[in-house]
Amino acid sequence: MEDSEEPLESQQLDLGEKEEESFRLHMVTWNVATADPPDDVTTLLHLNSPKSPDLYVIGLQEVYSGPLRFVSDAVFDDPWSYLFMSLLAPQKYIKVSSIRMQGLLLLFFSKLEHVPFIRDVQATYTRTGLFGYWGNKGGVSIRLSFYGHTLCFLNCHLAAHMNYASERVDEFEYIMDMQSFDCKRAPTIVDHRLVFWFGDLNFRIQDHGMHFVRTCIDKQNYSLLWSKDQLIMMKQKEQVLQEFEEGPLDFQPTYKFDRSSDTYDTSAKKRKPAWTDRILWRLRPKALPPDEENENKVGLDAKKLKQLEEDMEYPLKIRQDVYTSMMEYSISDHKPVIGIFTLELRKTYETPLVRLRAEGDWSADIDAMVVYSPLQPFPSSTWDWIGLYKVGFSSVSDYITYTWVKDNEVAFNEEVIQVVTLVSVYVSKEEIPVQGGDCVLCYYCNALKCIIGISEPFQVQASKVAIEEGMLPERINGLDKAVSGDDF
């Protein structure tokens, strides 16, 4: 894939005028223990909060993946994805990307206004459980460029049981080593500016007895347990973990509960409570300490020098605002954990790659025209398309219809942009919804695996012909199907 993330002179901002901006990220990790979704996850997503997130990242483990369910989920969105999309779409969030490997599910949502600036989206997975064949353990990841800053989200489910702390670290290292991306700037996970590692990491509280652990929990003296938390202990001796940060564990251990209760395990096994469910992050270390920059620049290789210049010109900072468990959810033997972050960054670009609009009146009575113009160079291809979406659509695939772009007229370079200012393509009237409604147009770039331009909302008029002929619209699979009133 041609890499579009190289900074372009036409995309860079005037650093003297542009300030850093803040974006809110809401993350969830939850081992759902094969349970069906609860009726309401409003609290989990903080949907009633006065501060609405710009991004949602939701990582689930042990999503039910029995043969019948998994086959159906391969064709349609699974019940968990459907729940989150149906709740977030009316709030003007769309699912930008998702990946599932058996019970591991990772979802990335964004406010619509940011979508054209989320680019080079890629997802991958690594199996570790049962010799890597079945995928009941491992990691799934989504990487992308957010206003030019490379982010990677890694959702893991690692080996269980108290005595396997070293194996969990080995699995994490294996996943980090195995995952790669078709991206010059960030071909591996550690090359990204910001990495989030989260999931059911399965680290336990060792040495302390059950009575002491339960007493500390009852008295909310959680800090007395931190020194024997295996992940904290492993960070002290494993270099791969030392670059990852985590907020204080000032909440109840999230495992293991009797289902439908807030009571820790009362089964015969009586497993000791533990913080198995975690969210950590890693901000890429600077190439050199600030006091050595001027002296040692000559000794840096080209990649490190480029990273250093990027860090200086386009800073990225992170602050964790919330890190806690959500005790009110009891469908699983794990409690969900949320982390809310503020990302402060300077955008490397704020112009979409493509501008497009609906030309003239739109209805199912006449063919319609889309006019678009490239604003920046990008890796266009014959597989690019423009989709017609209802306002409030839930994902890239939630289109009403689409049309291919004119491959011989899209922009490959700056010279073409100067020549081609407007391009027109047509949408057949047979593909336009009879009922009409408020819609938007989105340009999807196949090489970047993302939407790179969104039109302003516009009105598709109800078909006058259908009204005159007594045709009634029936909504099926996102399309309007005209059915004669005589059939009722």
Residue pairs with C-beta under 8 A, 6 or more apart in sequence:
1 182
1 183
1 379
1 447
2 379
2 447
3 120
3 183
3 184
3 185
3 379
4 119
4 120
4 377
4 378
4 379
4 447
4 448
5 119
5 120
5 145
5 148
5 150
5 183
5 184
5 185
5 186
6 184
6 185
7 148
7 310
7 348
8 349
8 376
8 377
10 376
10 377
10 414
11 148
11 348
11 349
11 351
11 376
12 348
12 349
13 346
13 347
13 348
13 349
13 350
15 313
15 346
18 346
18 347
19 346
20 315
20 317
20 344
20 345
20 346
21 344
21 345
21 346
21 347
22 342
22 343
22 344
23 54
23 55
23 114
23 146
23 342
23 343
23 344
23 345
24 51
24 52
24 53
24 54
24 55
24 340
24 341
24 342
24 343
25 53
25 54
25 55
25 56
25 57
25 340
25 341
25 342
25 343
26 45
26 46
26 53
26 55
26 56
26 57
26 338
26 339
26 340
27 56
27 57
27 58
27 59
27 196
27 198
27 279
27 338
27 339
27 340
27 341
28 44
28 45
28 56
28 57
28 58
28 59
28 336
28 337
28 338
29 59
29 60
29 61
29 155
29 198
29 199
29 200
29 277
29 278
29 279
29 336
29 337
30 58
30 59
30 60
30 61
30 277
30 329
30 332
30 334
30 335
30 336
30 337
31 60
31 61
31 62
31 157
31 200
31 255
31 276
31 277
31 332
31 333
31 334
32 60
32 61
32 62
32 63
32 80
32 331
32 332
32 334
33 62
33 259
33 331
33 332
33 333
33 334
34 62
34 63
34 64
34 103
35 64
35 259
35 331
35 332
36 64
36 79
36 331
37 79
37 80
37 83
37 331
38 329
38 331
41 83
41 84
41 87
41 329
42 48
42 87
43 326
43 328
44 326
44 329
44 336
44 338
45 56
45 84
45 87
45 88
46 53
46 338
46 340
47 87
47 91
52 91
52 111
53 111
53 340
54 110
54 111
54 114
55 108
55 109
55 110
55 111
55 114
55 146
56 84
56 88
56 93
56 107
56 108
56 109
56 110
57 106
57 107
57 108
57 109
57 142
57 153
57 196
58 84
58 105
58 106
58 107
58 109
59 104
59 105
59 106
59 107
59 140
59 153
59 155
59 198
59 199
60 80
60 103
60 104
60 105
60 106
60 155
61 103
61 104
61 105
61 155
61 157
61 199
61 200
62 103
62 157
62 200
62 332
63 78
63 80
63 100
63 103
63 104
63 105
64 103
65 73
65 102
65 103
69 78
70 102
73 100
77 85
78 100
78 105
80 105
81 95
81 98
81 105
81 107
84 95
84 107
84 109
85 95
85 394
85 395
86 394
88 94
88 95
88 109
88 394
89 392
89 393
89 394
89 398
90 392
92 111
92 112
92 113
92 392
93 109
93 110
93 111
93 112
94 109
94 110
94 112
94 115
94 393
94 394
94 395
94 396
94 398
95 107
95 108
95 109
95 394
95 395
95 396
96 108
96 109
96 110
96 115
96 118
96 121
96 144
96 395
96 396
96 450
97 107
97 108
97 121
97 123
97 142
97 144
97 449
98 105
98 106
98 107
98 108
98 123
98 142
99 105
99 106
99 123
99 124
99 125
99 140
99 141
99 142
100 106
100 140
101 125
101 127
101 135
101 138
101 140
102 134
102 135
102 136
103 135
103 136
103 157
104 125
104 135
104 138
104 139
104 140
104 155
104 156
104 157
104 199
105 140
105 155
106 123
106 140
106 141
106 142
106 153
106 155
108 142
108 144
108 153
110 118
112 454
114 146
114 147
115 450
115 451
115 454
116 352
116 353
116 451
116 452
116 453
116 454
117 146
117 147
117 347
117 349
117 350
117 352
118 144
118 145
118 146
118 450
119 144
119 145
119 353
119 448
119 450
119 452
120 143
120 144
120 145
120 183
120 448
120 449
120 450
121 142
121 143
121 144
121 448
121 449
121 450
122 142
122 143
122 144
122 181
122 182
122 183
122 449
123 140
123 141
123 142
123 143
124 140
124 141
124 179
124 180
124 181
125 135
125 138
125 139
125 140
125 141
126 138
126 139
126 140
126 174
126 175
126 178
126 179
127 133
127 134
127 135
127 137
127 138
128 137
128 138
128 139
128 158
128 159
128 171
128 174
128 175
129 135
129 136
129 137
129 138
129 157
129 159
130 136
130 137
132 138
136 157
137 157
137 158
137 159
137 171
138 156
138 157
138 171
138 175
139 154
139 155
139 156
139 157
139 172
139 175
139 179
139 199
140 154
140 155
141 152
141 153
141 154
141 155
141 179
141 189
142 152
142 153
143 150
143 151
143 152
143 153
143 181
143 183
143 186
143 189
143 192
144 150
144 151
144 450
145 151
146 343
146 345
147 345
147 347
147 348
147 349
147 350
148 314
148 347
148 348
148 349
149 193
149 194
149 314
149 316
149 345
149 348
150 183
150 185
150 186
150 191
150 192
150 193
150 194
151 192
151 193
151 194
151 195
151 196
152 186
152 189
152 192
152 194
152 195
152 196
153 195
153 196
153 198
154 175
154 179
154 189
154 195
154 196
154 197
154 198
154 199
155 198
155 199
156 171
156 172
156 175
156 197
156 198
156 199
156 200
156 201
157 199
157 200
157 202
158 167
158 168
158 171
158 172
158 199
158 200
158 201
158 202
159 167
159 168
159 171
159 202
160 202
161 202
161 204
162 204
162 206
162 272
164 202
165 203
165 204
165 206
165 230
165 233
165 234
166 234
168 201
168 202
168 203
168 230
168 234
169 234
169 238
169 240
169 241
172 197
172 201
172 240
172 241
173 240
176 188
176 189
176 190
176 240
179 188
179 189
180 187
180 188
181 187
181 188
185 191
186 192
186 193
189 195
190 282
190 284
191 284
192 284
193 283
193 284
193 310
193 316
194 281
194 282
194 283
194 284
194 316
194 318
194 343
195 244
195 281
195 282
195 284
196 279
196 280
196 281
197 244
197 279
197 280
197 281
197 282
198 278
198 279
198 280
198 339
199 277
199 278
200 276
200 277
200 334
201 231
201 276
201 277
201 278
202 276
203 229
203 230
203 231
203 234
203 274
203 275
203 276
203 278
204 229
204 230
204 272
204 274
204 276
205 213
205 225
205 228
205 229
205 230
205 253
205 272
205 273
205 274
205 275
206 228
206 230
206 233
207 228
208 225
208 228
208 272
210 270
210 272
213 225
213 253
213 272
213 273
214 264
214 273
215 221
216 222
216 224
216 225
217 252
217 253
217 264
217 273
222 249
222 250
222 251
222 252
223 248
223 250
225 249
225 253
226 232
226 248
226 249
227 233
229 249
229 274
229 275
231 241
231 246
231 275
231 278
234 241
235 241
235 242
235 244
243 282
243 285
244 280
244 281
244 282
245 280
245 281
245 282
245 283
246 278
246 279
246 280
246 281
246 323
247 279
247 320
247 323
247 339
248 323
249 275
250 323
250 324
251 323
251 324
251 325
251 337
252 273
252 325
252 327
252 335
253 273
253 274
253 275
253 276
254 274
254 275
254 276
254 277
254 325
254 334
254 335
254 336
254 337
255 271
255 273
255 274
255 275
255 276
255 277
255 333
255 334
255 335
256 264
256 265
256 271
256 273
256 274
256 333
256 334
257 263
257 264
257 265
257 330
257 332
257 333
257 334
257 335
258 264
258 265
258 266
258 267
258 333
259 330
259 331
259 332
259 333
260 330
260 331
261 330
262 327
262 330
264 273
265 271
265 273
265 333
276 334
277 325
277 334
277 335
277 336
277 337
278 337
279 323
279 337
279 339
281 318
281 320
281 341
283 316
283 317
283 318
284 307
284 311
286 307
286 308
286 311
287 300
287 304
287 305
287 307
287 308
287 311
288 296
288 297
288 300
288 304
288 308
293 308
297 305
297 308
300 308
313 346
314 345
314 346
314 347
314 348
315 344
315 345
315 346
316 343
316 344
316 345
317 343
317 344
317 345
318 341
318 342
318 343
318 344
319 341
319 342
319 344
320 339
320 340
320 341
321 340
321 341
321 342
322 338
322 339
322 340
323 337
323 338
323 339
323 340
324 337
324 338
325 335
325 336
325 337
325 338
326 335
326 336
326 337
326 338
327 335
329 335
329 336
349 376
351 375
351 376
352 375
352 376
352 452
352 453
352 454
353 374
353 375
353 376
353 378
353 443
353 445
353 452
353 453
354 372
354 373
354 374
354 375
354 378
354 443
354 452
354 453
355 372
355 373
355 375
355 453
356 370
356 371
356 372
356 373
356 386
356 441
356 443
356 453
356 454
356 455
357 370
357 371
357 372
357 441
357 455
357 456
357 458
358 368
358 369
358 370
358 439
358 441
358 455
358 458
359 368
359 369
359 370
359 371
359 424
360 368
360 369
361 461
362 368
362 432
362 439
362 458
362 459
362 460
362 461
363 429
363 432
363 436
363 460
363 461
363 462
363 463
363 464
364 429
364 430
364 432
364 433
364 434
364 436
364 463
364 465
364 466
364 480
365 429
365 463
365 464
365 465
366 429
367 426
367 427
367 428
367 429
368 426
368 427
368 429
368 432
369 424
369 425
369 426
369 427
370 386
370 403
370 424
370 425
370 426
370 427
370 441
371 422
371 423
371 424
372 386
372 405
372 422
372 423
372 425
372 443
372 453
373 420
373 421
373 422
373 423
374 380
374 410
374 411
374 416
374 417
374 420
375 417
376 411
376 417
377 411
377 412
377 413
377 414
377 417
378 411
378 445
378 447
378 448
378 452
379 412
379 445
379 447
379 448
380 405
380 407
380 410
380 411
380 412
380 445
380 447
381 407
381 445
381 446
381 447
382 404
382 407
383 404
383 446
384 404
384 405
384 407
384 410
384 443
384 444
384 445
384 446
385 402
385 403
385 404
385 405
385 443
385 444
385 446
386 402
386 403
386 405
386 425
386 441
386 442
386 443
386 444
387 396
387 399
387 400
387 401
387 402
387 441
387 442
387 444
388 399
388 400
388 401
388 402
388 427
388 431
388 432
388 439
388 440
388 441
389 398
389 399
389 400
389 439
389 440
389 441
389 442
390 398
390 400
390 437
390 438
390 439
390 478
391 437
391 438
391 439
391 440
391 457
393 399
393 440
396 442
396 444
396 450
396 451
398 478
399 442
399 478
400 431
400 432
400 433
400 439
400 478
400 479
400 480
401 427
401 431
401 432
401 479
402 444
403 425
403 426
403 427
404 425
405 423
405 425
405 443
406 423
406 425
409 420
409 423
410 420
410 423
411 417
411 420
432 460
433 460
433 473
433 479
433 480
434 462
434 463
434 466
434 471
434 473
434 480
434 482
435 462
435 463
435 473
435 475
435 480
436 459
436 460
436 461
436 462
436 463
437 459
437 460
438 457
438 458
438 459
438 460
439 457
439 458
439 459
439 460
440 454
440 455
440 456
440 457
440 458
441 454
441 455
442 451
442 453
442 454
442 455
443 451
443 452
443 453
443 454
444 450
444 451
444 452
445 451
445 452
463 471
463 482
465 471
466 473
466 482
470 484
470 485
470 486
471 482
471 483
471 484
471 485
472 482
472 483
472 484
472 485
472 488
473 480
473 481
473 482
473 483
474 480
474 481
474 482
474 483
475 481
